[in-house]
């Protein structure tokens, strides 16, 4: 894996992790609509990270 690929993978993981933290905070604040949006964001970020990890791990 090149340095550029590793950086991209790390960025995707960071977004995944941060979206989960944001989701927890929104739930604590009882912000239902933003929490629903953030949950979808987190699911997409997790899928993106997994796809990138699988693809870059095979190269």
PDBQT receptor file of N, H, CA, C and O in Angstrom, charges set to zero:
ATOM      1  N   UNK A   1       0.845  -1.168   0.000  1.00  0.00    +0.000 N 
ATOM      2  CA  UNK A   1       0.000   0.000   0.000  1.00  0.00    +0.000 C 
ATOM      3  C   UNK A   1       0.899   1.242   0.000  1.00  0.00    +0.000 C 
ATOM      4  O   UNK A   1       1.831   1.358   0.796  1.00  0.00    +0.000 OA
ATOM      5  N   UNK A   2       0.593   2.159  -0.910  1.00  0.00    +0.000 N 
ATOM      6  H   UNK A   2      -0.164   2.065  -1.557  1.00  0.00    +0.000 HD
ATOM      7  CA  UNK A   2       1.388   3.385  -0.983  1.00  0.00    +0.000 C 
ATOM      8  C   UNK A   2       1.023   4.328   0.164  1.00  0.00    +0.000 C 
ATOM      9  O   UNK A   2       0.011   4.145   0.840  1.00  0.00    +0.000 OA
ATOM     10  N   UNK A   3       1.855   5.322   0.364  1.00  0.00    +0.000 N 
ATOM     11  H   UNK A   3       2.678   5.471  -0.186  1.00  0.00    +0.000 HD
ATOM     12  CA  UNK A   3       1.595   6.308   1.414  1.00  0.00    +0.000 C 
ATOM     13  C   UNK A   3       0.284   7.046   1.139  1.00  0.00    +0.000 C 
ATOM     14  O   UNK A   3      -0.484   7.319   2.061  1.00  0.00    +0.000 OA
ATOM     15  N   UNK A   4       0.036   7.363  -0.116  1.00  0.00    +0.000 N 
ATOM     16  H   UNK A   4       0.660   7.141  -0.865  1.00  0.00    +0.000 HD
ATOM     17  CA  UNK A   4      -1.185   8.073  -0.497  1.00  0.00    +0.000 C 
ATOM     18  C   UNK A   4      -2.422   7.208  -0.226  1.00  0.00    +0.000 C 
ATOM     19  O   UNK A   4      -3.438   7.709   0.253  1.00  0.00    +0.000 OA
ATOM     20  N   UNK A   5      -2.333   5.916  -0.533  1.00  0.00    +0.000 N 
ATOM     21  H   UNK A   5      -1.507   5.508  -0.923  1.00  0.00    +0.000 HD
ATOM     22  CA  UNK A   5      -3.448   5.005  -0.269  1.00  0.00    +0.000 C 
ATOM     23  C   UNK A   5      -3.689   4.865   1.232  1.00  0.00    +0.000 C 
ATOM     24  O   UNK A   5      -4.834   4.852   1.685  1.00  0.00    +0.000 OA
ATOM     25  N   UNK A   6      -2.607   4.760   1.997  1.00  0.00    +0.000 N 
ATOM     26  H   UNK A   6      -1.677   4.771   1.629  1.00  0.00    +0.000 HD
ATOM     27  CA  UNK A   6      -2.733   4.646   3.453  1.00  0.00    +0.000 C 
ATOM     28  C   UNK A   6      -3.368   5.903   4.032  1.00  0.00    +0.000 C 
ATOM     29  O   UNK A   6      -4.190   5.822   4.945  1.00  0.00    +0.000 OA
ATOM     30  N   UNK A   7      -2.992   7.056   3.509  1.00  0.00    +0.000 N 
ATOM     31  H   UNK A   7      -2.324   7.122   2.768  1.00  0.00    +0.000 HD
ATOM     32  CA  UNK A   7      -3.578   8.316   3.963  1.00  0.00    +0.000 C 
ATOM     33  C   UNK A   7      -5.078   8.344   3.681  1.00  0.00    +0.000 C 
ATOM     34  O   UNK A   7      -5.864   8.735   4.544  1.00  0.00    +0.000 OA
ATOM     35  N   UNK A   8      -5.475   7.935   2.489  1.00  0.00    +0.000 N 
ATOM     36  H   UNK A   8      -4.837   7.617   1.788  1.00  0.00    +0.000 HD
ATOM     37  CA  UNK A   8      -6.896   7.913   2.134  1.00  0.00    +0.000 C 
ATOM     38  C   UNK A   8      -7.668   6.953   3.036  1.00  0.00    +0.000 C 
ATOM     39  O   UNK A   8      -8.776   7.266   3.472  1.00  0.00    +0.000 OA
ATOM     40  N   UNK A   9      -7.096   5.800   3.314  1.00  0.00    +0.000 N 
ATOM     41  H   UNK A   9      -6.196   5.546   2.961  1.00  0.00    +0.000 HD
ATOM     42  CA  UNK A   9      -7.743   4.822   4.187  1.00  0.00    +0.000 C 
ATOM     43  C   UNK A   9      -7.870   5.371   5.606  1.00  0.00    +0.000 C 
ATOM     44  O   UNK A   9      -8.903   5.201   6.252  1.00  0.00    +0.000 OA
ATOM     45  N   UNK A  10      -6.824   6.025   6.084  1.00  0.00    +0.000 N 
ATOM     46  H   UNK A  10      -5.985   6.164   5.559  1.00  0.00    +0.000 HD
ATOM     47  CA  UNK A  10      -6.875   6.635   7.417  1.00  0.00    +0.000 C 
ATOM     48  C   UNK A  10      -7.932   7.733   7.489  1.00  0.00    +0.000 C 
ATOM     49  O   UNK A  10      -8.609   7.873   8.507  1.00  0.00    +0.000 OA
ATOM     50  N   UNK A  11      -8.077   8.503   6.430  1.00  0.00    +0.000 N 
ATOM     51  H   UNK A  11      -7.527   8.389   5.603  1.00  0.00    +0.000 HD
ATOM     52  CA  UNK A  11      -9.101   9.547   6.394  1.00  0.00    +0.000 C 
ATOM     53  C   UNK A  11     -10.496   8.941   6.454  1.00  0.00    +0.000 C 
ATOM     54  O   UNK A  11     -11.366   9.444   7.166  1.00  0.00    +0.000 OA
ATOM     55  N   UNK A  12     -10.710   7.866   5.713  1.00  0.00    +0.000 N 
ATOM     56  H   UNK A  12     -10.004   7.457   5.135  1.00  0.00    +0.000 HD
ATOM     57  CA  UNK A  12     -12.013   7.197   5.730  1.00  0.00    +0.000 C 
ATOM     58  C   UNK A  12     -12.321   6.646   7.120  1.00  0.00    +0.000 C 
ATOM     59  O   UNK A  12     -13.458   6.728   7.584  1.00  0.00    +0.000 OA
ATOM     60  N   UNK A  13     -11.319   6.091   7.776  1.00  0.00    +0.000 N 
ATOM     61  H   UNK A  13     -10.396   6.025   7.399  1.00  0.00    +0.000 HD
ATOM     62  CA  UNK A  13     -11.516   5.568   9.135  1.00  0.00    +0.000 C 
ATOM     63  C   UNK A  13     -11.816   6.703  10.104  1.00  0.00    +0.000 C 
ATOM     64  O   UNK A  13     -12.667   6.557  10.983  1.00  0.00    +0.000 OA
ATOM     65  N   UNK A  14     -11.132   7.824   9.956  1.00  0.00    +0.000 N 
ATOM     66  H   UNK A  14     -10.441   7.942   9.243  1.00  0.00    +0.000 HD
ATOM     67  CA  UNK A  14     -11.371   8.982  10.814  1.00  0.00    +0.000 C 
ATOM     68  C   UNK A  14     -12.813   9.469  10.674  1.00  0.00    +0.000 C 
ATOM     69  O   UNK A  14     -13.477   9.743  11.674  1.00  0.00    +0.000 OA
ATOM     70  N   UNK A  15     -13.293   9.575   9.443  1.00  0.00    +0.000 N 
ATOM     71  H   UNK A  15     -12.754   9.352   8.631  1.00  0.00    +0.000 HD
ATOM     72  CA  UNK A  15     -14.668  10.018   9.204  1.00  0.00    +0.000 C 
ATOM     73  C   UNK A  15     -15.653   9.033   9.824  1.00  0.00    +0.000 C 
ATOM     74  O   UNK A  15     -16.646   9.441  10.427  1.00  0.00    +0.000 OA
ATOM     75  N   UNK A  16     -15.381   7.743   9.678  1.00  0.00    +0.000 N 
ATOM     76  H   UNK A  16     -14.574   7.411   9.189  1.00  0.00    +0.000 HD
ATOM     77  CA  UNK A  16     -16.233   6.710  10.277  1.00  0.00    +0.000 C 
ATOM     78  C   UNK A  16     -16.281   6.877  11.789  1.00  0.00    +0.000 C 
ATOM     79  O   UNK A  16     -17.360   6.870  12.382  1.00  0.00    +0.000 OA
ATOM     80  N   UNK A  17     -15.135   7.025  12.405  1.00  0.00    +0.000 N 
ATOM     81  H   UNK A  17     -14.259   7.030  11.923  1.00  0.00    +0.000 HD
ATOM     82  CA  UNK A  17     -15.064   7.149  13.864  1.00  0.00    +0.000 C 
ATOM     83  C   UNK A  17     -15.718   8.437  14.359  1.00  0.00    +0.000 C 
ATOM     84  O   UNK A  17     -16.446   8.426  15.351  1.00  0.00    +0.000 OA
ATOM     85  N   UNK A  18     -15.460   9.536  13.672  1.00  0.00    +0.000 N 
ATOM     86  H   UNK A  18     -14.869   9.545  12.866  1.00  0.00    +0.000 HD
ATOM     87  CA  UNK A  18     -16.018  10.818  14.102  1.00  0.00    +0.000 C 
ATOM     88  C   UNK A  18     -17.531  10.872  13.906  1.00  0.00    +0.000 C 
ATOM     89  O   UNK A  18     -18.234  11.483  14.711  1.00  0.00    +0.000 OA
ATOM     90  N   UNK A  19     -18.036  10.244  12.855  1.00  0.00    +0.000 N 
ATOM     91  H   UNK A  19     -17.465   9.748  12.202  1.00  0.00    +0.000 HD
ATOM     92  CA  UNK A  19     -19.487  10.246  12.650  1.00  0.00    +0.000 C 
ATOM     93  C   UNK A  19     -20.184   9.454  13.754  1.00  0.00    +0.000 C 
ATOM     94  O   UNK A  19     -21.309   9.782  14.131  1.00  0.00    +0.000 OA
ATOM     95  N   UNK A  20     -19.536   8.426  14.269  1.00  0.00    +0.000 N 
ATOM     96  H   UNK A  20     -18.622   8.160  13.963  1.00  0.00    +0.000 HD
ATOM     97  CA  UNK A  20     -20.107   7.671  15.388  1.00  0.00    +0.000 C 
ATOM     98  C   UNK A  20     -20.127   8.525  16.656  1.00  0.00    +0.000 C 
ATOM     99  O   UNK A  20     -21.113   8.516  17.393  1.00  0.00    +0.000 OA
ATOM    100  N   UNK A  21     -19.056   9.256  16.910  1.00  0.00    +0.000 N 
ATOM    101  H   UNK A  21     -18.255   9.264  16.312  1.00  0.00    +0.000 HD
ATOM    102  CA  UNK A  21     -19.030  10.152  18.072  1.00  0.00    +0.000 C 
ATOM    103  C   UNK A  21     -20.111  11.226  17.968  1.00  0.00    +0.000 C 
ATOM    104  O   UNK A  21     -20.783  11.538  18.951  1.00  0.00    +0.000 OA
ATOM    105  N   UNK A  22     -20.271  11.784  16.778  1.00  0.00    +0.000 N 
ATOM    106  H   UNK A  22     -19.725  11.530  15.980  1.00  0.00    +0.000 HD
ATOM    107  CA  UNK A  22     -21.304  12.793  16.568  1.00  0.00    +0.000 C 
ATOM    108  C   UNK A  22     -22.688  12.196  16.792  1.00  0.00    +0.000 C 
ATOM    109  O   UNK A  22     -23.547  12.831  17.404  1.00  0.00    +0.000 OA
ATOM    110  N   UNK A  23     -22.904  10.995  16.307  1.00  0.00    +0.000 N 
ATOM    111  H   UNK A  23     -22.206  10.479  15.810  1.00  0.00    +0.000 HD
ATOM    112  CA  UNK A  23     -24.192  10.325  16.503  1.00  0.00    +0.000 C 
ATOM    113  C   UNK A  23     -24.501  10.168  17.986  1.00  0.00    +0.000 C 
ATOM    114  O   UNK A  23     -25.629  10.412  18.414  1.00  0.00    +0.000 OA
ATOM    115  N   UNK A  24     -23.521   9.769  18.763  1.00  0.00    +0.000 N 
ATOM    116  H   UNK A  24     -22.604   9.571  18.416  1.00  0.00    +0.000 HD
ATOM    117  CA  UNK A  24     -23.717   9.627  20.210  1.00  0.00    +0.000 C 
ATOM    118  C   UNK A  24     -24.090  10.961  20.845  1.00  0.00    +0.000 C 
ATOM    119  O   UNK A  24     -24.980  11.014  21.694  1.00  0.00    +0.000 OA
ATOM    120  N   UNK A  25     -23.425  12.029  20.447  1.00  0.00    +0.000 N 
ATOM    121  H   UNK A  25     -22.702  11.986  19.758  1.00  0.00    +0.000 HD
ATOM    122  CA  UNK A  25     -23.725  13.355  21.001  1.00  0.00    +0.000 C 
ATOM    123  C   UNK A  25     -25.124  13.811  20.612  1.00  0.00    +0.000 C 
ATOM    124  O   UNK A  25     -25.849  14.365  21.439  1.00  0.00    +0.000 OA
ATOM    125  N   UNK A  26     -25.506  13.584  19.367  1.00  0.00    +0.000 N 
ATOM    126  H   UNK A  26     -24.918  13.134  18.695  1.00  0.00    +0.000 HD
ATOM    127  CA  UNK A  26     -26.842  13.984  18.926  1.00  0.00    +0.000 C 
ATOM    128  C   UNK A  26     -27.922  13.210  19.673  1.00  0.00    +0.000 C 
ATOM    129  O   UNK A  26     -28.971  13.764  19.999  1.00  0.00    +0.000 OA
ATOM    130  N   UNK A  27     -27.670  11.944  19.942  1.00  0.00    +0.000 N 
ATOM    131  H   UNK A  27     -26.817  11.494  19.677  1.00  0.00    +0.000 HD
ATOM    132  CA  UNK A  27     -28.626  11.157  20.720  1.00  0.00    +0.000 C 
ATOM    133  C   UNK A  27     -28.732  11.683  22.145  1.00  0.00    +0.000 C 
ATOM    134  O   UNK A  27     -29.829  11.741  22.701  1.00  0.00    +0.000 OA
ATOM    135  N   UNK A  28     -27.609  12.066  22.741  1.00  0.00    +0.000 N 
ATOM    136  H   UNK A  28     -26.719  12.020  22.289  1.00  0.00    +0.000 HD
ATOM    137  CA  UNK A  28     -27.622  12.644  24.090  1.00  0.00    +0.000 C 
ATOM    138  C   UNK A  28     -28.437  13.931  24.133  1.00  0.00    +0.000 C 
ATOM    139  O   UNK A  28     -29.082  14.232  25.137  1.00  0.00    +0.000 OA
ATOM    140  N   UNK A  29     -28.406  14.683  23.044  1.00  0.00    +0.000 N 
ATOM    141  H   UNK A  29     -27.883  14.438  22.228  1.00  0.00    +0.000 HD
ATOM    142  CA  UNK A  29     -29.126  15.954  22.965  1.00  0.00    +0.000 C 
ATOM    143  C   UNK A  29     -30.570  15.781  22.502  1.00  0.00    +0.000 C 
ATOM    144  O   UNK A  29     -31.287  16.767  22.334  1.00  0.00    +0.000 OA
ATOM    145  N   UNK A  30     -30.999  14.544  22.295  1.00  0.00    +0.000 N 
ATOM    146  H   UNK A  30     -30.416  13.742  22.431  1.00  0.00    +0.000 HD
ATOM    147  CA  UNK A  30     -32.357  14.239  21.807  1.00  0.00    +0.000 C 
ATOM    148  C   UNK A  30     -32.678  14.965  20.502  1.00  0.00    +0.000 C 
ATOM    149  O   UNK A  30     -33.789  15.458  20.306  1.00  0.00    +0.000 OA
ATOM    150  N   UNK A  31     -31.699  15.019  19.628  1.00  0.00    +0.000 N 
ATOM    151  H   UNK A  31     -30.797  14.618  19.787  1.00  0.00    +0.000 HD
ATOM    152  CA  UNK A  31     -31.884  15.631  18.309  1.00  0.00    +0.000 C 
ATOM    153  C   UNK A  31     -32.150  14.508  17.310  1.00  0.00    +0.000 C 
ATOM    154  O   UNK A  31     -31.238  14.020  16.643  1.00  0.00    +0.000 OA
ATOM    155  N   UNK A  32     -33.412  14.113  17.223  1.00  0.00    +0.000 N 
ATOM    156  H   UNK A  32     -34.153  14.510  17.764  1.00  0.00    +0.000 HD
ATOM    157  CA  UNK A  32     -33.780  12.921  16.471  1.00  0.00    +0.000 C 
ATOM    158  C   UNK A  32     -33.495  13.015  14.974  1.00  0.00    +0.000 C 
ATOM    159  O   UNK A  32     -32.888  12.109  14.404  1.00  0.00    +0.000 OA
ATOM    160  N   UNK A  33     -33.924  14.096  14.337  1.00  0.00    +0.000 N 
ATOM    161  H   UNK A  33     -34.418  14.832  14.801  1.00  0.00    +0.000 HD
ATOM    162  CA  UNK A  33     -33.726  14.204  12.888  1.00  0.00    +0.000 C 
ATOM    163  C   UNK A  33     -32.243  14.263  12.528  1.00  0.00    +0.000 C 
ATOM    164  O   UNK A  33     -31.806  13.517  11.652  1.00  0.00    +0.000 OA
ATOM    165  N   UNK A  34     -31.457  15.124  13.175  1.00  0.00    +0.000 N 
ATOM    166  H   UNK A  34     -31.812  15.730  13.886  1.00  0.00    +0.000 HD
ATOM    167  CA  UNK A  34     -30.022  15.104  12.879  1.00  0.00    +0.000 C 
ATOM    168  C   UNK A  34     -29.373  13.757  13.218  1.00  0.00    +0.000 C 
ATOM    169  O   UNK A  34     -28.460  13.321  12.517  1.00  0.00    +0.000 OA
ATOM    170  N   UNK A  35     -29.832  13.103  14.275  1.00  0.00    +0.000 N 
ATOM    171  H   UNK A  35     -30.574  13.458  14.844  1.00  0.00    +0.000 HD
ATOM    172  CA  UNK A  35     -29.270  11.794  14.637  1.00  0.00    +0.000 C 
ATOM    173  C   UNK A  35     -29.562  10.766  13.553  1.00  0.00    +0.000 C 
ATOM    174  O   UNK A  35     -28.706   9.943  13.225  1.00  0.00    +0.000 OA
ATOM    175  N   UNK A  36     -30.769  10.812  12.999  1.00  0.00    +0.000 N 
ATOM    176  H   UNK A  36     -31.463  11.480  13.266  1.00  0.00    +0.000 HD
ATOM    177  CA  UNK A  36     -31.102   9.892  11.903  1.00  0.00    +0.000 C 
ATOM    178  C   UNK A  36     -30.206  10.138  10.697  1.00  0.00    +0.000 C 
ATOM    179  O   UNK A  36     -29.719   9.196  10.071  1.00  0.00    +0.000 OA
ATOM    180  N   UNK A  37     -29.990  11.410  10.376  1.00  0.00    +0.000 N 
ATOM    181  H   UNK A  37     -30.385  12.176  10.884  1.00  0.00    +0.000 HD
ATOM    182  CA  UNK A  37     -29.121  11.754   9.250  1.00  0.00    +0.000 C 
ATOM    183  C   UNK A  37     -27.695  11.287   9.513  1.00  0.00    +0.000 C 
ATOM    184  O   UNK A  37     -27.033  10.751   8.625  1.00  0.00    +0.000 OA
ATOM    185  N   UNK A  38     -27.233  11.494  10.730  1.00  0.00    +0.000 N 
ATOM    186  H   UNK A  38     -27.771  11.930  11.452  1.00  0.00    +0.000 HD
ATOM    187  CA  UNK A  38     -25.869  11.115  11.098  1.00  0.00    +0.000 C 
ATOM    188  C   UNK A  38     -25.706   9.600  11.101  1.00  0.00    +0.000 C 
ATOM    189  O   UNK A  38     -24.638   9.086  10.767  1.00  0.00    +0.000 OA
ATOM    190  N   UNK A  39     -26.756   8.890  11.476  1.00  0.00    +0.000 N 
ATOM    191  H   UNK A  39     -27.624   9.307  11.748  1.00  0.00    +0.000 HD
ATOM    192  CA  UNK A  39     -26.684   7.428  11.460  1.00  0.00    +0.000 C 
ATOM    193  C   UNK A  39     -26.475   6.920  10.038  1.00  0.00    +0.000 C 
ATOM    194  O   UNK A  39     -25.680   6.008   9.808  1.00  0.00    +0.000 OA
ATOM    195  N   UNK A  40     -27.193   7.516   9.084  1.00  0.00    +0.000 N 
ATOM    196  H   UNK A  40     -27.838   8.256   9.271  1.00  0.00    +0.000 HD
ATOM    197  CA  UNK A  40     -26.999   7.137   7.676  1.00  0.00    +0.000 C 
ATOM    198  C   UNK A  40     -25.586   7.497   7.218  1.00  0.00    +0.000 C 
ATOM    199  O   UNK A  40     -24.938   6.729   6.506  1.00  0.00    +0.000 OA
ATOM    200  N   UNK A  41     -25.120   8.669   7.632  1.00  0.00    +0.000 N 
ATOM    201  H   UNK A  41     -25.646   9.293   8.210  1.00  0.00    +0.000 HD
ATOM    202  CA  UNK A  41     -23.754   9.091   7.306  1.00  0.00    +0.000 C 
ATOM    203  C   UNK A  41     -22.735   8.094   7.851  1.00  0.00    +0.000 C 
ATOM    204  O   UNK A  41     -21.799   7.707   7.152  1.00  0.00    +0.000 OA
ATOM    205  N   UNK A  42     -22.922   7.687   9.092  1.00  0.00    +0.000 N 
ATOM    206  H   UNK A  42     -23.682   8.001   9.660  1.00  0.00    +0.000 HD
ATOM    207  CA  UNK A  42     -21.993   6.737   9.704  1.00  0.00    +0.000 C 
ATOM    208  C   UNK A  42     -22.017   5.394   8.973  1.00  0.00    +0.000 C 
ATOM    209  O   UNK A  42     -20.966   4.800   8.732  1.00  0.00    +0.000 OA
ATOM    210  N   UNK A  43     -23.205   4.917   8.622  1.00  0.00    +0.000 N 
ATOM    211  H   UNK A  43     -24.059   5.399   8.818  1.00  0.00    +0.000 HD
ATOM    212  CA  UNK A  43     -23.305   3.645   7.898  1.00  0.00    +0.000 C 
ATOM    213  C   UNK A  43     -22.586   3.731   6.559  1.00  0.00    +0.000 C 
ATOM    214  O   UNK A  43     -21.876   2.804   6.171  1.00  0.00    +0.000 OA
ATOM    215  N   UNK A  44     -22.772   4.848   5.851  1.00  0.00    +0.000 N 
ATOM    216  H   UNK A  44     -23.349   5.601   6.167  1.00  0.00    +0.000 HD
ATOM    217  CA  UNK A  44     -22.078   5.034   4.570  1.00  0.00    +0.000 C 
ATOM    218  C   UNK A  44     -20.566   5.132   4.771  1.00  0.00    +0.000 C 
ATOM    219  O   UNK A  44     -19.798   4.567   3.992  1.00  0.00    +0.000 OA
ATOM    220  N   UNK A  45     -20.141   5.841   5.803  1.00  0.00    +0.000 N 
ATOM    221  H   UNK A  45     -20.765   6.300   6.436  1.00  0.00    +0.000 HD
ATOM    222  CA  UNK A  45     -18.709   5.983   6.082  1.00  0.00    +0.000 C 
ATOM    223  C   UNK A  45     -18.093   4.634   6.431  1.00  0.00    +0.000 C 
ATOM    224  O   UNK A  45     -16.969   4.337   6.028  1.00  0.00    +0.000 OA
ATOM    225  N   UNK A  46     -18.829   3.821   7.178  1.00  0.00    +0.000 N 
ATOM    226  H   UNK A  46     -19.743   4.062   7.506  1.00  0.00    +0.000 HD
ATOM    227  CA  UNK A  46     -18.326   2.495   7.536  1.00  0.00    +0.000 C 
ATOM    228  C   UNK A  46     -18.205   1.603   6.300  1.00  0.00    +0.000 C 
ATOM    229  O   UNK A  46     -17.226   0.873   6.143  1.00  0.00    +0.000 OA
ATOM    230  N   UNK A  47     -19.208   1.672   5.427  1.00  0.00    +0.000 N 
ATOM    231  H   UNK A  47     -20.003   2.265   5.554  1.00  0.00    +0.000 HD
ATOM    232  CA  UNK A  47     -19.161   0.896   4.188  1.00  0.00    +0.000 C 
ATOM    233  C   UNK A  47     -18.000   1.351   3.308  1.00  0.00    +0.000 C 
ATOM    234  O   UNK A  47     -17.280   0.524   2.749  1.00  0.00    +0.000 OA
ATOM    235  N   UNK A  48     -17.820   2.655   3.187  1.00  0.00    +0.000 N 
ATOM    236  H   UNK A  48     -18.405   3.327   3.641  1.00  0.00    +0.000 HD
ATOM    237  CA  UNK A  48     -16.712   3.202   2.400  1.00  0.00    +0.000 C 
ATOM    238  C   UNK A  48     -15.381   2.700   2.933  1.00  0.00    +0.000 C 
ATOM    239  O   UNK A  48     -14.537   2.247   2.160  1.00  0.00    +0.000 OA
ATOM    240  N   UNK A  49     -15.184   2.775   4.236  1.00  0.00    +0.000 N 
ATOM    241  H   UNK A  49     -15.869   3.143   4.864  1.00  0.00    +0.000 HD
ATOM    242  CA  UNK A  49     -13.933   2.333   4.849  1.00  0.00    +0.000 C 
ATOM    243  C   UNK A  49     -13.698   0.843   4.580  1.00  0.00    +0.000 C 
ATOM    244  O   UNK A  49     -12.580   0.444   4.254  1.00  0.00    +0.000 OA
ATOM    245  N   UNK A  50     -14.739   0.024   4.712  1.00  0.00    +0.000 N 
ATOM    246  H   UNK A  50     -15.647   0.348   4.976  1.00  0.00    +0.000 HD
ATOM    247  CA  UNK A  50     -14.592  -1.414   4.488  1.00  0.00    +0.000 C 
ATOM    248  C   UNK A  50     -14.238  -1.717   3.036  1.00  0.00    +0.000 C 
ATOM    249  O   UNK A  50     -13.379  -2.557   2.768  1.00  0.00    +0.000 OA
ATOM    250  N   UNK A  51     -14.898  -1.038   2.100  1.00  0.00    +0.000 N 
ATOM    251  H   UNK A  51     -15.596  -0.356   2.319  1.00  0.00    +0.000 HD
ATOM    252  CA  UNK A  51     -14.618  -1.253   0.677  1.00  0.00    +0.000 C 
ATOM    253  C   UNK A  51     -13.184  -0.840   0.352  1.00  0.00    +0.000 C 
ATOM    254  O   UNK A  51     -12.465  -1.555  -0.346  1.00  0.00    +0.000 OA
ATOM    255  N   UNK A  52     -12.779   0.310   0.859  1.00  0.00    +0.000 N 
ATOM    256  H   UNK A  52     -13.363   0.891   1.426  1.00  0.00    +0.000 HD
ATOM    257  CA  UNK A  52     -11.410   0.775   0.618  1.00  0.00    +0.000 C 
ATOM    258  C   UNK A  52     -10.397  -0.177   1.235  1.00  0.00    +0.000 C 
ATOM    259  O   UNK A  52      -9.394  -0.512   0.604  1.00  0.00    +0.000 OA
ATOM    260  N   UNK A  53     -10.650  -0.613   2.462  1.00  0.00    +0.000 N 
ATOM    261  H   UNK A  53     -11.464  -0.340   2.975  1.00  0.00    +0.000 HD
ATOM    262  CA  UNK A  53      -9.739  -1.537   3.153  1.00  0.00    +0.000 C 
ATOM    263  C   UNK A  53      -9.603  -2.839   2.362  1.00  0.00    +0.000 C 
ATOM    264  O   UNK A  53      -8.500  -3.355   2.182  1.00  0.00    +0.000 OA
ATOM    265  N   UNK A  54     -10.732  -3.356   1.896  1.00  0.00    +0.000 N 
ATOM    266  H   UNK A  54     -11.628  -2.936   2.043  1.00  0.00    +0.000 HD
ATOM    267  CA  UNK A  54     -10.695  -4.608   1.136  1.00  0.00    +0.000 C 
ATOM    268  C   UNK A  54      -9.946  -4.433  -0.183  1.00  0.00    +0.000 C 
ATOM    269  O   UNK A  54      -9.140  -5.283  -0.559  1.00  0.00    +0.000 OA
ATOM    270  N   UNK A  55     -10.212  -3.331  -0.884  1.00  0.00    +0.000 N 
ATOM    271  H   UNK A  55     -10.867  -2.640  -0.578  1.00  0.00    +0.000 HD
ATOM    272  CA  UNK A  55      -9.563  -3.106  -2.179  1.00  0.00    +0.000 C 
ATOM    273  C   UNK A  55      -8.068  -2.842  -2.012  1.00  0.00    +0.000 C 
ATOM    274  O   UNK A  55      -7.252  -3.422  -2.728  1.00  0.00    +0.000 OA
ATOM    275  N   UNK A  56      -7.714  -1.988  -1.088  1.00  0.00    +0.000 N 
ATOM    276  H   UNK A  56      -8.377  -1.517  -0.506  1.00  0.00    +0.000 HD
ATOM    277  CA  UNK A  56      -6.305  -1.639  -0.916  1.00  0.00    +0.000 C 
ATOM    278  C   UNK A  56      -5.517  -2.776  -0.288  1.00  0.00    +0.000 C 
ATOM    279  O   UNK A  56      -4.311  -2.887  -0.503  1.00  0.00    +0.000 OA
ATOM    280  N   UNK A  57      -6.178  -3.610   0.477  1.00  0.00    +0.000 N 
ATOM    281  H   UNK A  57      -7.158  -3.520   0.652  1.00  0.00    +0.000 HD
ATOM    282  CA  UNK A  57      -5.503  -4.741   1.092  1.00  0.00    +0.000 C 
ATOM    283  C   UNK A  57      -5.118  -5.806   0.085  1.00  0.00    +0.000 C 
ATOM    284  O   UNK A  57      -4.232  -6.620   0.344  1.00  0.00    +0.000 OA
ATOM    285  N   UNK A  58      -5.790  -5.805  -1.079  1.00  0.00    +0.000 N 
ATOM    286  H   UNK A  58      -6.511  -5.144  -1.289  1.00  0.00    +0.000 HD
ATOM    287  CA  UNK A  58      -5.535  -6.818  -2.107  1.00  0.00    +0.000 C 
ATOM    288  C   UNK A  58      -4.528  -6.349  -3.138  1.00  0.00    +0.000 C 
ATOM    289  O   UNK A  58      -4.103  -7.127  -3.992  1.00  0.00    +0.000 OA
ATOM    290  N   UNK A  59      -4.142  -5.085  -3.067  1.00  0.00    +0.000 N 
ATOM    291  H   UNK A  59      -4.487  -4.453  -2.373  1.00  0.00    +0.000 HD
ATOM    292  CA  UNK A  59      -3.196  -4.557  -4.068  1.00  0.00    +0.000 C 
ATOM    293  C   UNK A  59      -1.769  -4.681  -3.592  1.00  0.00    +0.000 C 
ATOM    294  O   UNK A  59      -0.845  -4.289  -4.304  1.00  0.00    +0.000 OA
TER     295      UNK A  59
